[in-house]
């Protein structure tokens, strides 16, 4: 005998019932089968809502009943034909006529007792069992609907009736000892000794299947649902969650208690008492093996079986200096809570006996507080105990696995992972069986906690990359990543530009990195707040790569760094903004994520790292001088060789040497920002306004449209030709020089002697000269090509490799 139980999602509509029919028909070829069914998906809630409305005198139940009846009739019409359909339709109409009489009574007295509610709710299973039996009969299988009330006997605790196992088992055996057609049994339903209808609690259809399977010593009890067994975590919060092959009964109970509602917890006892295994299967994916539940599941390499969470609980804390002196304080506390019918979900006590902390459902928080206050009123009055503290909007997270027993390092891994994410734990509990470590965190952190722990215990180490700026440098970086085949464990989990963004933690095919979604405008509208939340809540190592020229993206740098996110930047603006912004960014980097911004100054040249290394080893920087712009270097070289100013600017722009708007180069701001960043590395407090900046363009050029800029650019050819000629007549070389010395800095045109190192630099080459204590007589020089998308992207890539390496240490 095999018992096959199908939940509400499995019998939601005619199509799903058709799948159930095929599964049962195939199973019947292998062994004797008993089918247990829940109400159609959503019907139990509909029935409960109808009863609730009627208890308030709302007379809309005829419309509600008509809608529910029509749904059942449509399914009957789709599944059956001829006389069978007519008979089934009559059963449906009869049930709803009976239901309307009950609802009418509730409406008249404006009260719905638990007993009456159970009567209303029973209609769901009575109807679904008739539909499924009709569908099986139509397929050629001799079948009949079976009302479980004829053999499941329970007490009068309506809504969660307790089963009389001895009587129930005897009656089940007696019923099935007869030669019967295939039975389609109503789940959820029982009968009292007085002949009243009772229900076994939400999820009670699992319980029915377990009772039948246990009574008949079934080969196994199959629970057919809409997931591939018991998953390692909630897939809605952790997309990487996977199905476990096997669990022990104890592990299943622990996971179920803390939120993993795949199986109704009371259903475990009957099956376990008769050593009948449970098998959790997916109706929509029947070929998947699912999860087998038995007394002692073989442990795998991983000691953890699953991570579950119970959302929105309240934490009650009883504390006081006199707690240790109050005899029987714990006994009094829990007796009072039991008398008040307050169920506790988690309990922890300080070894000093100074405080006791317990978790309850949020609806019980006020009652729990009042009960405790009343019990310890005298002790509160004399100051032995403080007023109860209630912390609401928390979640309990449980890490479960029988393999944790005597396995060192589990707690260390758990809390180290939470510590890296700067997640605060409010309370911790672990039983002596070491089957479960449970703890309370802020509800807002629940998803991040689950993702973090799932990654720590199950997932391979993964680095999530978020690329901001998918233009020249950004797209070139992606090309370089593609060509070089970066090591496994990288995932491009986000792309964004000023208009659109695409965020997806589940993406793993790095070889297929494209900008299609962004280019096509199919991503969601860019929202920095949403982006911040997404990145900071991602598990594992996270890196934001900023290849934009954005003034605003830097505003979230401190928040990202504070959350442990690394930043790799080619964007100068966040580092050359107001002094206070620079202070916030560097302060957040000192205690949070790592900051890499080499490409902001020298593209692919090791400029910032060189200065940082010197300063870190005790050297002092006194003077910075050089040619910091490959764009302006190319421009000056072109002018000296007789080319027109406008032609050289156009060529540099087409080669990707300039900023997206060439005026950022020509007005000197790009060079000024680079100088400011370098000087700030020394600790000097300096803003752009403190630098003297000579623009190659008059102020009116900044107000032009881009089209006007390009059309008017030839007007500058003659003036610049004259300046070059003037410098040549003096035997000098015209350059655009940056210099900082003795607390003052300037960027602008300079006519240099031919012997000056900067006068010998040509094309896109940069030169950075640093005069320090150690390099006082001869400056420390870093030089080489410093412009172009490929070089800048290479600089970003180099920083990215460093960030990944440091993140995995």
Secondary structure as GFF3:
##gff-version 3
##sequence-region A 1 809
A	DSSP	beta_strand	2	6	.	.	.	ID=ss1
A	DSSP	alpha_helix	14	28	.	.	.	ID=ss2
A	DSSP	beta_strand	33	37	.	.	.	ID=ss3
A	DSSP	alpha_helix	43	55	.	.	.	ID=ss4
A	DSSP	alpha_helix	61	79	.	.	.	ID=ss5
A	DSSP	alpha_helix	82	109	.	.	.	ID=ss6
A	DSSP	alpha_helix	114	138	.	.	.	ID=ss7
A	DSSP	beta_strand	143	146	.	.	.	ID=ss8
A	DSSP	three_ten_helix	148	150	.	.	.	ID=ss9
A	DSSP	beta_strand	153	154	.	.	.	ID=ss10
A	DSSP	alpha_helix	165	176	.	.	.	ID=ss11
A	DSSP	beta_strand	182	186	.	.	.	ID=ss12
A	DSSP	beta_strand	189	192	.	.	.	ID=ss13
A	DSSP	beta_strand	197	199	.	.	.	ID=ss14
A	DSSP	alpha_helix	204	215	.	.	.	ID=ss15
A	DSSP	beta_strand	220	225	.	.	.	ID=ss16
A	DSSP	beta_strand	246	248	.	.	.	ID=ss17
A	DSSP	alpha_helix	249	257	.	.	.	ID=ss18
A	DSSP	alpha_helix	267	273	.	.	.	ID=ss19
A	DSSP	beta_strand	278	282	.	.	.	ID=ss20
A	DSSP	three_ten_helix	283	285	.	.	.	ID=ss21
A	DSSP	beta_strand	291	294	.	.	.	ID=ss22
A	DSSP	beta_strand	306	319	.	.	.	ID=ss23
A	DSSP	three_ten_helix	323	325	.	.	.	ID=ss24
A	DSSP	alpha_helix	329	339	.	.	.	ID=ss25
A	DSSP	beta_strand	344	349	.	.	.	ID=ss26
A	DSSP	beta_strand	355	361	.	.	.	ID=ss27
A	DSSP	three_ten_helix	362	364	.	.	.	ID=ss28
A	DSSP	alpha_helix	365	375	.	.	.	ID=ss29
A	DSSP	alpha_helix	377	381	.	.	.	ID=ss30
A	DSSP	beta_strand	389	400	.	.	.	ID=ss31
A	DSSP	three_ten_helix	402	404	.	.	.	ID=ss32
A	DSSP	alpha_helix	410	420	.	.	.	ID=ss33
A	DSSP	beta_strand	427	430	.	.	.	ID=ss34
A	DSSP	beta_strand	436	442	.	.	.	ID=ss35
A	DSSP	three_ten_helix	443	445	.	.	.	ID=ss36
A	DSSP	alpha_helix	446	457	.	.	.	ID=ss37
A	DSSP	beta_strand	463	468	.	.	.	ID=ss38
A	DSSP	alpha_helix	472	484	.	.	.	ID=ss39
A	DSSP	beta_strand	490	496	.	.	.	ID=ss40
A	DSSP	beta_strand	500	503	.	.	.	ID=ss41
A	DSSP	three_ten_helix	510	512	.	.	.	ID=ss42
A	DSSP	alpha_helix	516	519	.	.	.	ID=ss43
A	DSSP	beta_strand	524	525	.	.	.	ID=ss44
A	DSSP	alpha_helix	528	537	.	.	.	ID=ss45
A	DSSP	beta_strand	541	546	.	.	.	ID=ss46
A	DSSP	three_ten_helix	553	556	.	.	.	ID=ss47
A	DSSP	alpha_helix	557	562	.	.	.	ID=ss48
A	DSSP	beta_strand	566	569	.	.	.	ID=ss49
A	DSSP	alpha_helix	579	591	.	.	.	ID=ss50
A	DSSP	beta_strand	595	596	.	.	.	ID=ss51
A	DSSP	alpha_helix	599	602	.	.	.	ID=ss52
A	DSSP	alpha_helix	607	616	.	.	.	ID=ss53
A	DSSP	beta_strand	621	627	.	.	.	ID=ss54
A	DSSP	alpha_helix	630	640	.	.	.	ID=ss55
A	DSSP	alpha_helix	645	654	.	.	.	ID=ss56
A	DSSP	alpha_helix	663	666	.	.	.	ID=ss57
A	DSSP	alpha_helix	669	680	.	.	.	ID=ss58
A	DSSP	three_ten_helix	688	690	.	.	.	ID=ss59
A	DSSP	beta_strand	691	693	.	.	.	ID=ss60
A	DSSP	three_ten_helix	699	703	.	.	.	ID=ss61
A	DSSP	alpha_helix	706	712	.	.	.	ID=ss62
A	DSSP	three_ten_helix	713	716	.	.	.	ID=ss63
A	DSSP	alpha_helix	717	729	.	.	.	ID=ss64
A	DSSP	beta_strand	732	741	.	.	.	ID=ss65
A	DSSP	beta_strand	744	753	.	.	.	ID=ss66
A	DSSP	three_ten_helix	757	760	.	.	.	ID=ss67
A	DSSP	beta_strand	765	772	.	.	.	ID=ss68
A	DSSP	beta_strand	780	785	.	.	.	ID=ss69
A	DSSP	alpha_helix	789	807	.	.	.	ID=ss70
###
